[in-house]
Amino acid sequence: MYAAGAAVLLFAAAVVVGHILENTYGNLHLAWAPLYAWWSPQVGPGTPAAITVAVAVIAYGPSLAARLPWRALVPVTWFVAMAWTWSLALIDGWYYGIERRLTTRYEYLTVIDRFDNIGATLRGFTQHILIDSPDHWPPHIAGHPPAATLTFVWLDRIGLGGGGWAGVFCITVGASAAAAVLIAVRSLADETLARRAAPFVALAPAAVWVGTSADGYFAAVAAWAVALLALAATGGRRVPAFIYGFGSGLLLGFTVYLSYGLTLFAITAAAVLLLTWRRWPPTLLLPLLAGAAVAPVAFTLAGFNWWEAYHLLVERYYQGAASIRPYWYFVWANLACTVLLVGLAGVTGLRRTLATAPSAIRRLRTGTPTTTDRLLGLVLAGFLMVLVADLSGMSKAETERIWLPFAFWLLPATALLPRGGQRGWLAAQVTVALTVNHLFHTGW
């Protein structure tokens, strides 16, 4: 409870200090610091659905997660995460909650027509990143490698164009991150811990930003990369390990071309390999590396220079609000936003993780880890990704959206919470999500 209380105070302090800074200096460019959000109390068509999903999972989630066959639990978790995300998004209604989100002037769908010739666009992509360049890209396109925009170009090419289909895609794929997390936890730790985390992963407050943002889709791609790596590193089950390894490498390579920040998943990938090095099958590394090379080779041959684009992005980043947003504020206010992503249950689980980390690390070093130690290793890798992103200075605001891929790897810490208090912690999780979506408009 102390950790939860400290998290509430941290967020409250970020709100107070943020409002003082914005009202005095106007240097945050946020309407409701530290969130990228606007005060907009409302109820909508998703309200009764969200409450129904929340009540049902609080009442029956822990017991069903313990009893359902594993083959059923994984898709059920995905379905519940989808229902939760859809209902939260629809609090704003179909147009404002789904269809419009990816069609604003900052977003990917505004440049679909500029990709009529994909090869030529990729070759000239870096020429439009800087804000003073001709026909400069809108912020989200400039801020990401081209695979992010190409995803929506390809959807448009197969007849699924427009904001509605883009929203459906992001929510459906984004919610699957919950299933990927469970698979990874079961492979690295054990099934019991995965089952205990399942209701919390399904009802994560992060769903507020999964629906609807492309970062939810990015989070799922990265999550499946980790899940497949965990399966490959532990020898697989019904599928040969080299297939899992190649699939993981393929997705890991692709994530780097979805978002520059997802290079930090090298930390989690390394953690998975370190946690399982005694169990590696002989066919792990070569397929993994071969898969990881596919996207970089393909994009490089197509004419896109990742390193050049990244350096231009850093320059573009400081051509905007980042040049005046104070580092000293966001270096801790970003963490306050993370409280909303993982909820009070996630924060409490993380506190337990950090408290027991020294002894777990000692056992990992001596080769005598418990299943819980391996879970802790996975969560610590997620926390390290957050810290590196935070200290980099490349995350000043909007982290409640940008850090979605990292937040999903803090949520397994909820498996450490006492079984007797699961329903209370789930209630705390849904309270965070329902409060945010009913009081704020979280568009960007």
N, C-alpha and C positions, 0 to 999 in steps of 0.2 A: 504493500500500500504506500510505503514511503516513496518508492520510485514513481508510482503513478502521481502522487501529490507533487513531487518535484517536477514532473513533466508538465503538469497543469500550470505550475508557477512559471516554468520556463516559457511556455507559450504566452501566458499573460504578460510577462515582462517584455517579450518580443512585440506584442501588440502595443503596449504603452509606449515603449521607446520608439517603435516604428512610427506611431502617430505623431509623437513629438517631433521626430526628424522630418517627416513629410510636411507637417503643418508649419514648421519653422524654416526649413531649408529647401523643401521640395526636391530632395535629392534621392528619393527612393523610387519615384514613378510608380507607386502602388496606391490604389484607392483604399485598400484595407490591409495595411502591412501587418504581418509579414507575408500574407497570402496575395497571390495575384487574383484578386476577387473584388466584387462589389457587393455592398450591403443591399440585399434584395429579398426580404422575407416573403415567402410564398408557399402555397400548397399546389399540387398539380395532379394529373392523372396517375403519376407514379407513386403518389403518397400512400394510398391504401395497399398497393402491391408491395411496396417496400416494407411497410409495417407488418404485413402478413408473412412475408419471407422471413423477416427478423424474428417474429414471435415463433414461427414454426421451427426455425433452426435452434433458437434458444431452448425450446421445449424438448425437441426430439433429436437435435443434431449430435450431441455427445453420445447418446445411447446407440443411435443408428451407426455412427462412425465406428463404434466398438464392435457391432454385430454384423454389419453388411459384409458379404464376401468381398475380397479385395478387388476382384474384377468389376464388381458393381460400384464400389466406393469411389474409384477414380472418376468414372464418367458422371456419377451423381454429384461429386464435388464440383466438377466442371459445370454441370447444369445449374447447380445452386448458385455458383459464382456468377453465371450468366444472368440468372433471374434477379439476383441482387443488383448487379450492375445495370441491367435494363431498367429496373424499377427506380433506381436512384436517378438515372439519366432522364427518365420520363417525368420526374417531378417538374422539370422545366418544359415539359411538353415535347411533342415530336419535333417541331421545327427548331426551337431554341436548344433542346436537349440533345438532339441527334443530327438532324439534317444540316443545320447551319454551322455546326462546330468546325468542320474542316473546309469551309468555303469562305471564311473571313479573309481579309486582305493579308493576313500573316501566313496563311495556310497553303498546303500543298495543292489543293484542287484549283487554285487560281492560275496555275502555270501549266496545266495539262496541255494546252494548245502549243506551248513552246517545245514540246517533246514529239512533234510530228516526225521529225527525223532524229531518232534517239542517238544514233552514232554521232551526228554533228553536234547535238546538244551536249553529249558527254565530253567531246573534244574541247568544246568551248565553255564548259561549266565553270571553271575557275575564273574566267574573264568577267563574270557577273557577280562575284561574291562581295567585293568591296562596295560600300554604299555610294561612292562617287564614280563607280564604273557605269558604262552605258547599260540601260535596261537591267539595273541590279536586281538580284533575286529578292523576293520578300524574305522576312526574317527566318522563318522556319526552313525554307529551301536553302538559303545561304548557310544556315547553321547546321546542316546535316549533309552527309555524303548523298549522292544521287539515288541510291537504292531506296531511300525513304520515299522520294517523289515517284520513282519508277513503279513502286508498288501500286500507287493509285493510277498511274498511266496504264499499267497492265490491266487493272480492274476495268478501266474505261474501255480498253480495247476489246474485252470479252463481253461488253454490253452491260457492265455493272458500274456505269458512270454516275456522277452526282454525289451530293453530300449524304443522302440517305443510305445508299449502298456502302459508301465509305464508312459511315458510322456502324452499320451492321457488321461489316468486316472487322473493324477495330474491336468492337465489343465481343464478338464471337471468338476471335483469335485471342484477344487480350485475356479473357476469362479463363482460357485454357492454361494460363500460367499456374493457376491453382492446382491443376492435375499434375503438371510437370514437377512442381515443388514436392508433392506427395511421393511421386515416383523416386525422386532423388533422395529424399529422406529415408524411404524404405530401403533403397539400395545401399546407402552409405551407413545408416544406423540400423534401424529395424522397423518392422511393421507396426509395432505397438506405438512407437513415438509418432510415426506418420499418421496413425489413426487419431491420436490425441490432438494433433495439430490441425486436422482436416476441417473442423467447423470454423476455426479461427481464420484459416486461409480462405475459405469460401466466403466468409462475412467480413473480409478485410475492409477497413475504411478506405483503403487505396482504390476501391471500386469507384469512388466518387470521381477520380481522375482517369480511370481506365475507360469510363464512358462519358464523353467520347473524346479520346485523343490518340494520336498515332503512337505516343509513348507507351500506351497499353499494349499495342501490337508489338513494339520493340521489346517490351518486357517479356512477352510470351516467347518470342523467338530466342531470346537469351536464356529463358528458363528451360526451354526444351533442349537447348544446346548443353546445359548443365546436366539435365536429367539423362540424356543419351550418353553423356560422358560417364556418369555414375554407373549406368548399366554396362557400358563397355569395360570400365575399369574393374568391375566386380565379376566379370566373366559372362555377363548376359544371363538370360534365362531360356527363353524359347527361340531367340534369334541369335545368330553367331555374333560374337563380340566385335568382329571387324566391321560389320554392318552398322552397329551402334556407333563405333568409333568414327567411321567415315561420315555418318549422319551428323554426329556432334561437331566434327571439324567443319563440315559444310556450313552448319548454322553459326558456328563461332566466327568463321570468316565473313559470313554475310552480315552478322551484327555490326561488324566494324564499318560496313558500308551503309548501315542504317543510321548510326549515330557515332560520332567521334568518341563520346564519353564511354561507350560500351567496350572500348579497349580495356577498361578496368576489369572486365570479366576474365581477363588473364589471371587475376588474383584468385577468383573462385575456381577457375579451371585448375590452377596450380594446387589449390587446397584439396580438390577432389583427388587429384593424382597423388598427393602426399598422403592423404588419408587411406589410400587403397594400394600403396606401392607394393605391398607384400602379396597382393591378390591379382596383380596385372596379368592378363592373358598375353601370350607371346605376340598375338596379332593386334595389339592395341595401338602402338605409337605410329606405325607407318600409315595405316588408313586414316588416323586422326590428322596427321600432318598433310596427307594428300587431300583430304576433304577441306582442311583449312586454307589450302592454297587456291582452291577453285575460284572463289569470288575475287580475291586480289588479282589473280592472273587475268580473269575475264575483264574486270574493269580497267586494269592497266592497258591491256591490249586494245580496249575500246577507246582509249585516249584520256582516261581520267587519272590524274595524279593525286593520290590521297594525301601525301605529305605536303605538297604545294597548297592544296585546298585547305588543309588544317591550319597552316601558318597564316593563310589569308583570312580564315575564319577568326583566328585570335585577333587579328587586326580589325576585322569588322565588328567583333564583339565590343572592342573598346572605342569604336566609332559611335556606339549607341549609349544607352542608359548606364551600362557597366562602367563607363568612364567617370561617372559621378556617384554611383552607388557605393557607399562606404564598406570596405572589406571588413572592418572591425565589427560592424553590425551583423552582416550576413553570415559571418563565420560561425555565429552561434544561433542567429535567427533561422538559418536554414535547418538546423537540427530541431528547432521548435516546430517547423513545418513537418518534419519527419514524424513527429509525435502524432500528427493527424493521419499520416499514411499508415502507420502500423498500429495505432490505437494504444490505449492504456495497457491492454493485455500484452501487446508486443513490447512495450517499454519495460514492463515488469519482467517478462521473459528474458529480455536482453540484460536487465540488471542481474538476474540469476546466472546468466551465461558469463558475464564479466566476473562475477564473484567466484565462480568455480573454475574459471579459465586457467589459472596457474597450475592447479593440480592436474587438470585435464591435459595441459601441454606437457607436463612432466611424464604422464603415462604414455602420451603419444610418442614422445622422444625415446622412451625405453621400449617401445613396441608392445605395450600391454594396455591399449586403450579399451574402454568399455564402449558399448553402443552409444551411450549418452555423450561420451567424449567426442565421438565422430560427429554427432549432431552439433555439438558446441563448435567444432572446427568449421563446419559449414556456416554457422551463424556468424562466427568471428570473421570469416572471409567476407561475408556480406557487410558487416560493420566496417571492415577495413576499406571496402570500396566506397562507402559513404564518407569516411574520414578523408580519404585521398581526394575525392571529388570536392569536398568542402574546402580543404586547405589549398586546393589548386587556384582558387579565386575565379574559376570559370563557372561557378554556380552562384550567381547573385540574384536571388529571387526565382520564382517559378519552380523551385525544387520539388514542390508537392507533385508536379507533373514530371519533371526531368528525371527525378530519382526513383520513379516507379520500378524500373528494372532492378534496382538495388534493394528496394524495400521488401520485395517478395522473399528475399533471402534472410531477412530479419524475423519474419513471421514464424518460421519453424521453432523459434525459441518459446512459443506459447505451449509447446508440448511439455515444457518444464513446470507449468503451473499445476497446482494441486487439483486432482480430479474433482474433489468436492466443491471447488469454487468455479468450475468451468462455466456454468450458466450465468453467474454473476459477471464474470469477465466478458462473456459474449454480449451481455446486455450493455456493458460499458463500450464495447466495440461499435455496436449498432447505434448507440446514442451519439457517438462522435460523428459517424457518417450522416445520420439523419439530421443532426443539428447543422452541420456544414451545408448540406444540400438544400435545407429549408430556409436558411438565413442568408446564404450568399449565392451570387451568380459567379461561377468559377470559370467562365470562358476566358480565352486568351486571344 
